[in-house]
Amino acid sequence: MARLFYTALANTSLHLVDSGLFAGMMSGVSILKAKIGKGYFSVGSSRYKVLVIPFANAILGSIYKKVMQITEANIPVIFFGSPPEFIAENGRNITVDSAQRIGMRPFTLQEYANAYAEL
């Protein structure tokens, strides 16, 4: 999974650069500090029109809440891998809720890993 995670991040970065698109990496703390505007969110003086989150199988509850606020503001949120499956602090399963709220079919990290292994 570590190799898959690294490859996905590296390939995404390269594709964005090749397309002339600006992207920035940020921590969960930065996401929590994000201010939500009309069609964008900002962190500090930078504005973003899309949030890409890789492999968030377990996600802090506070970050999940903020990400859902970003989706509710009609700002695209793209997850690599499976949608968030568990709240990190307590293990609460959020697979169905997260998938429905971001508009994708619910599936687990294990299902994702099995499909990846078949390829």
Number of C-alpha atoms within 10 A of each C-alpha: 8 7 7 13 13 12 12 16 15 11 11 14 17 13 11 12 12 9 9 9 10 9 15 9 10 10 7 16 10 14 19 15 14 20 15 17 14 9 14 19 21 16 15 10 5 10 15 17 15 17 20 15 18 17 19 19 19 20 19 16 15 16 17 22 12 18 22 17 13 23 17 12 15 14 21 16 16 16 18 15 21 23 30 29 24 21 20 17 11 10 12 12 14 19 20 16 14 21 18 13 11 18 13 14 12 17 16 17 18 10 12 13 14 11 10 11 8 6 5
